[in-house]
Amino acid sequence: MNIPDSQKPRIVIIGGGFGGMNLIKKLKKTDYQVVLLDKRNFHTFQPLLYQVSTSGLEPESIAYPLRKIIRNQKNMHFRIAEVKRIDTALKKVRTDIGDISYDHLVIATGTRTNFFGNKTIEENAVWMKSLPQALNIRSLMFENLEKANRTNDPVKRKEFLRFVIAGAGPTGVELSGAIAELRSNVLQADYPDMDISEIEIHLIEGADRVLPPFSEKSSAKAQKFLEDMGVIIHLETFVANYENNRVTTKGDLTLDTATFIWSAGVTGASIEGFESTSLLPKLNRYKVDVYNRVAGFEDIYAIGDIALMETEDWPKGHPQVAQPAIQQGKNLGKNFINMEKGKDLNPFEYFDKGSMATIGRNKAVVDIGKLQFGGFFAWFIWMFIHLWFLVGFRNRVVTFFNWTYSYINYDKAARLIVRPFKQNKIIAEED
Ligand SMILES: Cc1cc2nc3c(=O)[nH]c(=O)nc-3n(C[C@H](O)[C@H](O)[C@H](O)COP(=O)(O)OP(=O)(O)OC[C@H]3O[C@@H](n4cnc5c(N)ncnc54)[C@H](O)[C@@H]3O)c2cc1C
């Protein structure tokens, strides 16, 4: 890997997501040698991936080069590397570009899509965990619109014009809302020779309401927003298979579609080399103490989505969203500084800032403790917070410009097929 041997204790961080990035920022003026490994050379702002796949934003606006975070820091190194295994006995990380030893290791690898063992869905559906995958969905949707436009077979056209999304968590809700807006604001004008009312958007959810982690009030409001926008919602419905362009469910519902987006669950992106006492097998998350130390180790930490910290307030661990990852990254950074100075470590305490989801123009829902509200004010807060947390001044400016332009003109920036759609499984393997 060509990392110099220094006399400084070496911290290896795997993953430059919300957790890893916030940790690294805290380590800038310390006397550690810090090595960041990530399989991509950029940080992805995942909450806005759905806007890339529905052509609301260009991919560059929600990504940030990892080298820019560590620039001008002589004690910090970055390598594009996919970590394959951790040899805890030898204190070595094994990657596709070679091995590296550590004094301290931080695992911040986040999650990957969970298909719950269903091979037909994994082979044939599309899903959205990375920028290449979001762009792949964009290509698929616009290719299908083109195919629908050039066929006179009504059955085939229906397949191309039906968009089916499984999972009505925030991602599924935001995606279906964005496709509904695309239909009413953009596609009508782009395809004047096509009957846009033929486009159907179906949202399938196993629970009895959309946005199951939110309050009932916000769920009901989000459902009403979606229905008003023409999204067809199927609650208490479980997808069984997706093959030959047909979605079958465990009930009577069957839908023929060329666009099936799976957003029904995630599992930890864990790395091999741990016993089940440290890496909880069903959840694929590392069990950590209040200092984010992985059970059974003094020198290995896990933060963010991949970590499971059971506390009195959070007996099942913290939610797998950005805030716990950001806060754990910052707290661990402070603890590394405390270790340098011989001070006591701070136990992690989660400050829950609430949840929010946007459904469309002037339509969002917000839950902050007992306070729940929806509509324009919620949408405004959603926009402000997402701009605030986007990494990089340039990204904030570009995103703000794009949103303002879309708001005024009822237009979307990037409805382009830059590269042809590939099966998502291939994209995931290449990615
Ligand atoms: C579509 C979508 C929408 C979301 N919307 C919201 C939202 O609205 N609000 C919210 O709070 N949260 C949202 N989340 C969740 C939020 O993005 C995560 O909780 C957050 O990213 C977790 O941060 P993390 O640092 O743990 O992992 P991540 O941010 O996922 O970062 C993990 C990093 O590890 C790298 N990596 C993984 N495995 C390896 C390996 N083996 N070798 C090398 N590098 C590796 C990855 O490339 C990545 O850079 C959303 C997630 C998705 C997918």
The ligand as an SDF file (V2000), in Angstrom:
LIG
                    3D

 53 58  0  0  0  0  0  0  0  0999 V2000
  -31.1960    5.4320   -0.2390 C   0  0  0  0  0  0  0  0  0  0  0  0
  -30.8930    5.8040    1.1860 C   0  0  0  0  0  0  0  0  0  0  0  0
  -31.5630    6.8730    1.7540 C   0  0  0  0  0  0  0  0  0  0  0  0
  -31.2910    7.2590    3.0660 C   0  0  0  0  0  0  0  0  0  0  0  0
  -31.9660    8.3290    3.6090 N   0  0  0  0  0  0  0  0  0  0  0  0
  -31.6590    8.7560    4.8450 C   0  0  0  0  0  0  0  0  0  0  0  0
  -32.2650    9.9240    5.3910 C   0  0  0  0  0  0  0  0  0  0  0  0
  -33.1030   10.5530    4.7430 O   0  0  0  0  0  0  0  0  0  0  0  0
  -31.8820   10.3200    6.6390 N   0  0  0  0  0  0  0  0  0  0  0  0
  -30.9420    9.6440    7.3610 C   0  0  0  0  0  0  0  0  0  0  0  0
  -30.6070   10.0750    8.4720 O   0  0  0  0  0  0  0  0  0  0  0  0
  -30.3760    8.5270    6.8870 N   0  0  0  0  0  0  0  0  0  0  0  0
  -30.7000    8.0600    5.6460 C   0  0  0  0  0  0  0  0  0  0  0  0
  -30.0990    6.9480    5.1450 N   0  0  0  0  0  0  0  0  0  0  0  0
  -29.1920    6.1770    6.0100 C   0  0  0  0  0  0  0  0  0  0  0  0
  -27.8310    6.8360    6.1040 C   0  0  0  0  0  0  0  0  0  0  0  0
  -27.3380    7.1140    4.8120 O   0  0  0  0  0  0  0  0  0  0  0  0
  -26.9080    5.8920    6.8620 C   0  0  0  0  0  0  0  0  0  0  0  0
  -27.4470    5.6890    8.1420 O   0  0  0  0  0  0  0  0  0  0  0  0
  -25.4960    6.4520    6.9760 C   0  0  0  0  0  0  0  0  0  0  0  0
  -24.9350    6.5940    5.6900 O   0  0  0  0  0  0  0  0  0  0  0  0
  -24.6370    5.5420    7.8350 C   0  0  0  0  0  0  0  0  0  0  0  0
  -23.3330    6.0540    7.8740 O   0  0  0  0  0  0  0  0  0  0  0  0
  -22.0950    5.0520    8.0200 P   0  0  0  0  0  0  0  0  0  0  0  0
  -20.8850    5.8970    8.1450 O   0  0  0  0  0  0  0  0  0  0  0  0
  -22.3750    4.0440    9.0600 O   0  0  0  0  0  0  0  0  0  0  0  0
  -22.0590    4.2550    6.6290 O   0  0  0  0  0  0  0  0  0  0  0  0
  -22.0460    4.8010    5.1460 P   0  0  0  0  0  0  0  0  0  0  0  0
  -22.3500    6.2390    5.0630 O   0  0  0  0  0  0  0  0  0  0  0  0
  -22.8830    3.8350    4.3690 O   0  0  0  0  0  0  0  0  0  0  0  0
  -20.5230    4.6140    4.7010 O   0  0  0  0  0  0  0  0  0  0  0  0
  -19.9180    3.3630    4.5850 C   0  0  0  0  0  0  0  0  0  0  0  0
  -18.6560    3.5120    3.7450 C   0  0  0  0  0  0  0  0  0  0  0  0
  -17.9170    2.3070    3.8510 O   0  0  0  0  0  0  0  0  0  0  0  0
  -17.4210    1.9330    2.5650 C   0  0  0  0  0  0  0  0  0  0  0  0
  -17.2680    0.4760    2.5910 N   0  0  0  0  0  0  0  0  0  0  0  0
  -18.2090   -0.4560    2.8720 C   0  0  0  0  0  0  0  0  0  0  0  0
  -17.6750   -1.6880    2.8650 N   0  0  0  0  0  0  0  0  0  0  0  0
  -16.3590   -1.5360    2.5700 C   0  0  0  0  0  0  0  0  0  0  0  0
  -15.2760   -2.4460    2.4210 C   0  0  0  0  0  0  0  0  0  0  0  0
  -15.4300   -3.7640    2.5960 N   0  0  0  0  0  0  0  0  0  0  0  0
  -14.0690   -1.9350    2.1080 N   0  0  0  0  0  0  0  0  0  0  0  0
  -13.8870   -0.6070    1.9240 C   0  0  0  0  0  0  0  0  0  0  0  0
  -14.8800    0.3090    2.0720 N   0  0  0  0  0  0  0  0  0  0  0  0
  -16.0970   -0.1630    2.3930 C   0  0  0  0  0  0  0  0  0  0  0  0
  -18.4800    2.4390    1.6010 C   0  0  0  0  0  0  0  0  0  0  0  0
  -17.9290    2.6360    0.3180 O   0  0  0  0  0  0  0  0  0  0  0  0
  -18.9250    3.7430    2.2700 C   0  0  0  0  0  0  0  0  0  0  0  0
  -18.1810    4.8380    1.8030 O   0  0  0  0  0  0  0  0  0  0  0  0
  -30.3490    6.5380    3.8360 C   0  0  0  0  0  0  0  0  0  0  0  0
  -29.6700    5.4560    3.2520 C   0  0  0  0  0  0  0  0  0  0  0  0
  -29.9410    5.1070    1.9280 C   0  0  0  0  0  0  0  0  0  0  0  0
  -29.2090    3.9480    1.3120 C   0  0  0  0  0  0  0  0  0  0  0  0
  1  2  1  0
  2  3  1  0
  2 52  2  0
  3  4  2  0
  4  5  1  0
  4 50  1  0
  5  6  2  0
  6  7  1  0
  6 13  1  0
  7  8  2  0
  7  9  1  0
  9 10  1  0
 10 11  2  0
 10 12  1  0
 12 13  2  0
 13 14  1  0
 14 15  1  0
 14 50  1  0
 15 16  1  0
 16 17  1  0
 16 18  1  0
 18 19  1  0
 18 20  1  0
 20 21  1  0
 20 22  1  0
 22 23  1  0
 23 24  1  0
 24 25  2  0
 24 26  1  0
 24 27  1  0
 27 28  1  0
 28 29  2  0
 28 30  1  0
 28 31  1  0
 31 32  1  0
 32 33  1  0
 33 34  1  0
 33 48  1  0
 34 35  1  0
 35 36  1  0
 35 46  1  0
 36 37  1  0
 36 45  1  0
 37 38  2  0
 38 39  1  0
 39 40  1  0
 39 45  2  0
 40 41  1  0
 40 42  2  0
 42 43  1  0
 43 44  2  0
 44 45  1  0
 46 47  1  0
 46 48  1  0
 48 49  1  0
 50 51  2  0
 51 52  1  0
 52 53  1  0
M  END
$$$$
